[in-house]
């Protein structure tokens, strides 16, 4: 329930509300809250948000007394909000309430000077999360990043950097390690099957043990998926099967890890056999 998530709720205010809970606005009191993709908010909830912005107070679901807030609100969207107002999908009064200091952010392809600094920062983040040895970008990899149009913006760049970290060899990321499928203006970056198949994923664990064989992972369709699953197995081994710790080390949620393990089983892999192999 999005309303309860944002504004909080009292005990017994709805089925499953076994205890009172502060919402995101309360938790951000004295600071800043980011409302991502504000244009996707239902109209009914927009009216409640408008009241919070106007009155500077929030009322939990099931409560009678409002809570005064001292908070700064930043809202983002990838849509034309004025157009959404005209189409009746976004409240006009909320639009003007939010438009105190509007900023139009350019697409990543229009900010080529930002691409390499962003890539370096994202790479450092993933190296730290995965407890990986230092890795650098080759000159060809840097040119590839600058030349690619990035239709998915920073999220796509983040995914490409993480993918390249998994596939790289020798501590140097090459252009083909990004496995970018879209057009590149100056460099072809199709990933050679031979190079990808030769990669042994040891990015997280030091105790590799028995690996995921190409035969068992072949049903998954590509080498990248096999390397991803190998990394999961290696991490679980390193953490002695503790899924919460493994998920944290991989930079994913425990729920995502459970989903990945289910995918591996659906592909015919005996996860437990790989995990406890010596």
N, C-alpha and C positions, 0 to 999 in steps of 0.2 A: 504494500500500500504506500504509494508515493507520498501522499499527504502526511502520513505518520512518520515516514522517513525524514521528510524535510522539517516538519513542525513538532514532531514528538507526539507521545500519547500517554494517557494515564492508564493505570492498571484497570483491566476489565472494560476498557472502552470499545473493544471489538474482540471477536473470537481469536484466541491465541495471545492476547495482550496480558500475559501473566504477571507483568511488572511494569511500572512506569519507566518511560524511556525518553531521554532528551533527544530532540531532533537535530538535524545538521545545523540549523540556524542557531540554536542554543549553544551547540558545541563550538561554533565559530564566534561566539560573543567576544567582543574586544578585538576582533581580527577581520579577516576577509573570507568570504565564501564565494566559490566559483560555481555558477550554474551553467553547465555545459549543454549545448544544443537546446537553448531556451525555447526555440520555435516548436519543439516537439511536445511541449507541455500541454496537457488537456486544458480546454477553455475554463472548465470549472475550477481547476487548480490555479489558473492564471489569476482569477478573481481573488483568491485567498492570498496569493503572492503579492498582488497589488496592495492589499490591506497591510501586509507586513511592511512593505516599503513605505507606505504613506504614514502609518502610525508608529513605525519603529518599535513594534512589539509583536510577539507571536503567541498564539494560543494553541496549546496541545490539543490533540483529538481527545474529546471526553472531559476537557478541563473547563472551568468557568472563569478562572482568573488569568489574564494575559501576563506575559513575561516581557519586561522592557529589555530592548537589545541596543547595543552599541556595535554596529557592524557595517562593513563595507561590502557591497555586492558587485561582482563582476559577472556578466552574462555573455556567453558566446553563441554563435550560430553560423552555419554555412549557407543560410538562406537569406533572401532579401526580405527583411522584416516588414518593410513598407508594403511590399507586394503581398505578404501574408496577411497584413491588416486589410488591404483592399479585397482580398479573397475571403475574408471573414474567418480566417483560421487563427488570428492572433488579435488580442484586445488592443484597441487604439490607445486607451488610457495607460495600459501597461507599457506599450511601446514608447510613449513620451516620458513615462516615469523612468524608464531604463536609459533613455537617450541623453543622459547628462553629459557624458564625455565619450562619444562614439569613435571607434577606431576601425578602419578597414584594413585588414591584414592581407598582404599579397600572397599568392600561391608560392610554394617553394621554388618552382621553376623560374619565377621572376626575381628571386633573391639568391642568385647563384653564389654570391660572396658568402652567404651563410651556410652553404651546404657542407663544406669541409669542416668548419668548426663544429657544426651540429653532429656530423658523423663521428668526429673524434670524441666528442663528449658522450655520445650514445655508446660508442665502442668501449670507452672507459667504464661506463655504467655496467655494461654486460660482462666485461672482464671481471669487475669487482663482484658482481652477483654470482658468477659462476666459479669464482676463485681460480681464474685462468691465468696462465703465465702471460706476460706482456705481449701484445700483438700490434703490428703496425700496418698501415696501408701502403701498398706499392704505388709507384707513380702512375701505373696503368689503372689501378683501382681508383685513385683520386680523380683521374681524367674521366673514368666511367661514371663516377658519382656526379661530377659537374655536368656531364653531357646528357645524362638521363633526364626526361621531362618530369618525373615524379607526379603522376596524376593522383596518387594517394597521399601526397604531401609528407609531413613529418612522420606520420604513422607508417607509411610505406618505407621510408628511409630507416626507421627504427627496426622494422622487420628484416630489411635487407642486411643491415649491419649484424643483427643477431644471427641470421642465416649464414653469413660469410664467416663469422667467428666459429661456427660449428664445422664448416667445410674447409677452412684454411689448413695449410700444412706448413710447418717450419716457422711459424710465428709471423708470417707475412700474408696478408690478404691480397689476392689477385682479383682482377676484374670479373673472371668467371665465377668466383665464389659467391657473388651477389645473386646469381641466377635470375637476373632481371629479364622479364618476358616482353616488356614494351619496347618501342623504338628508341634507339640511342643515336644521337646525331653524328657521332664520329667514331665510335668503337662498337664492334659487334661483341656481345657478351653472352652468347649462347654457351651453356655449360657443357663441356665435353663429357660424355658418359664415362670414358676411360679414367679421366682424372677424378671424377666424383666417386667412382666405384673403388678407387684405391685409398680413399680417405679412411683412416681408422679413428673413430671419434673417441678421444681420451681427454676431452676438454675439461671435464669436471673431476672424474675419479682417477686415482692413481692405480687402483687395483682393477685392471681390465678384466682378467679372468676370461671366461668363455664369452664370445661375442655373439651378436645376433646374426645369424647366417643369411646370405642373400636368398637362399631357398625359402626360408620361413617368412622373410619380409617381402619377398618378391610380389606377393599378391597385393601389396600396398601400392604398387605402381611406380615408384621412383626411388632413387638413391637417397634423396634428401629425407624422405620419411624414415628410411631405414636408419640413417645416421641420428635422426631425432630420437628414435626409439632406443638405439644403442646408448645414447647419452642418458636417457632415463634409467635404463638398467644399471649403467655404471654409477650413477648418482645414488640410486637406491642401495646398491652394494656398499658404496662408501659410507652411507648413513645407516648400514645394517638393517635395512628394511623399514626404517622410520619414515613414513610418508610425509608427515608434516615438515620435518627437517629437510627432506629431499625436495619437496615443493618449494620451500623457501630458498634453497640453494639454486634451484633451477629458475627462480624468478617467476613462478606461476602459483596459482592458488591450489590448495589441496583438491578442490573440486575438479579443476582442470587436469590435475595429475590422475585422478580416478578415471576421468573420461579417456585420457590417453592410454591408460592401462587396459581399459575396456576395448579400445580400438585395436590394441595389440592382440588381445585374446580373440577378437572377431576375425583378425587376419590369420588365425591359426597358430599363433605363437604360444608356447607354454611359458608364460611369464615366470611362474615360480621356479621352473627348472632352470631358466637362465639366471634368475636372481640368486639361487642358492648353489649354483654350479661351482665347483672348486677346480 
